[in-house]
Amino acid sequence: MNRQLPSWRAALAVALLLAAPAALADREDDTYKNLEVFARVLSYVENNYVEPVDNTRLMQGAIKGMLETLDPHTLYMPPEVFKEMKIDTSGEFGGLGIEIARKGERIIVVAPIDDTPAARAGLRAGDEILRIDEQSIQGLDLAAVLQKMRGPAGKRVLLTLMREGFNAPRDIAIIRDHIRIVSVEGALYGGIAHVKVKNFQDRTDLYLRKELDRLRALNGGKELRGLVLDLRNNPGGLLDQSVAMSDRFLPGNLPIVSTRGRNGRNATEERSKDRDTEPNYPMVVLVNAGSASASEIVAGALQDHGRAVVMGSQTFGKGSVQTVIELEDGSGLKLTIARYYTPLGRSIQERGITPDFVVPDEPGAKPGTEAPREKDLKRHFKAEPVAGTVETAQGTGARALPANLAPWELTAKLKDYPLKVALDYLHGVAGVPGPASAGAGQQ
């Protein structure tokens, strides 16, 4: 049975049609036809579905379905989810402290955030989440899964997980907490700093500067002998903070990152400024499969300019830029608008940053490949062809560790093998002067 379109639906179709670029006549025709079909389907559902329907849920579902035909980082956030996302970037929320991604039809743990309920409960990168509070999450989008894990501190959440080596899924009960992510923390090892950056939020670069100053004061006011900048399991965050952090270690007027969108749109280049630059002490950047997005911008910029040696394992490979748009009803649209490139023109999309020295998590082990990366995500962008000039860029081929790394008494008892290697490298092979002194691990 055919029905005439209600006037508001016809107006919607006409308004959207008029908003399309005038030069794209063929696409305008296709858009009008598709909107007409959409409005008719909506009318059938509203008038004939067996039970009353919620118009808001219908429209949100239509928007989500549209965006799910695009890349995995483009998504629609209902008002309550968008509100939580804004809280995330401020660094405090009620939840478990876990970064997740979709791998095919599965929801996979990318990394638990250090010193959070998820980390203390023993969650690992690569764990598959099957149920939350005994309810299946099959078919839910990432925003809905995150919302289920968020909530008031002190409330229990039951996660059902599957892990390589498990004979059957296991339930893990976790108590939500106030997740106050201290994005930067450090320690001193005989004048060599280890600074862990957990994510890129508001003021992360400011916290980095304060932490470096604190470690200098702890070093008797003397300059640092070297720095291990630890970006492992850092899922990224705000682009401007990754640019500011890279700028802190580079002299002025050097490219840090560039972006290019469709047909040359959203093309930008960020360059370093000649102020507040750290001294040119030796640096190692530690990365792994959980280092993504903004972390990869920093690692790529410092590697391309020869400012730091990159150690660890291949990074996640998220080389796309998202903009967040707040909509009229309080909901939000996270839209992929460009790809980003390192100073030497490398796109790390799907490839990631290759470390200069591959360092496994345990001595003698092979670098793990089981952790999910961008290339494992459904609908991810494919890597671009590598130009001949870029193939010779730094970091395109990892090397074995130097065989002459001398043991250092200050790191002898460290259980964190990649950190131990990085500190030993700075103390020995990189030619860092000075005797082994007290102060290892001071907080």
Beta strands, then each sheet from edge to edge (+ up, - down):
strand 1: 75-77
strand 2: 92-95
strand 3: 98-103
strand 4: 106-112
strand 5: 128-132
strand 6: 135-136
strand 7: 156-162
strand 8: 170-175
strand 9: 177-180
strand 10: 184-189
strand 11: 192-197
strand 12: 226-230
strand 13: 255-260
strand 14: 268-271
strand 15: 283-287
strand 16: 309-312
strand 17: 320-326
strand 18: 332-341
strand 19: 357-358
sheet 1: 1+ 18- 13+ 14-
sheet 2: 1+ 18- 17+
sheet 3: 2+ 9-
sheet 4: 3+ 4- 5+ 6-
sheet 5: 3+ 4- 5+ 7- 8+
sheet 6: 10+ 11- 12- 15- 16- 19-
end
